[in-house]
Amino acid sequence: MSDTEVVLASFNGEVHIKEQIESIINQSVKDFHIKVNDDKSSDLTEKILQEYRYHIKSMTSIKCGGAKENFSYLLNQSTAKFVLCADQDDIWMEDKVEKLVKWMKFYEGVFGDETPLLIHTDLMLIDDKGSRIAFLLEVSKLESILGRLI
C-alpha cells in the first residue's frame, strides 16, 4: 500500500486537465495513488477524467462549492502519510513526486513523524503554448525565511 497520494480538485478544467493528469501519471516514481473530486463541472472535465479511470484510485463528483472546499474534502478523505495537492491547470515536472516525497521523508527524520510538514516546489509559469514566462527561484533549507518560521 502506498503512503503517498496526489489529490486533484477539479472544476470546469477541460482545457488543461488532460495534460495535468498525463504529467502525474508519467512521474519518475509510480508508488502513489491519485484521488480526484470534480466539483460538478458543466464542461467536459468529468468525461476527460473517465478516460483515466484506470489510473485514478478514487474519483468522485461531489459539489463542494469552490477550490478551497474541494481540496478540504479531498484532504479529509485522504488516508496517506504524504499528500500532494495538484491544481487542474498545472503540468508537473516528471520528478516532482519523487523529489517532494524525498524531502518530506528527510524533514520527517529531522523533526519526527508527528510534526506536520508543508513542503512546496519551485514554480515555472508558462503560457498556453508551454513557453516559459517566469521562474520562481528555489526557496530551500532551514536558513530561508520559511525555514526560520518553522
Helices and strands as residue ranges (DSSP letters): E 4-10, H 17-25, E 33-38, H 45-50, E 58-60, H 67-77, E 82-87, H 96-111, E 123-126, E 132-136, H 145-149
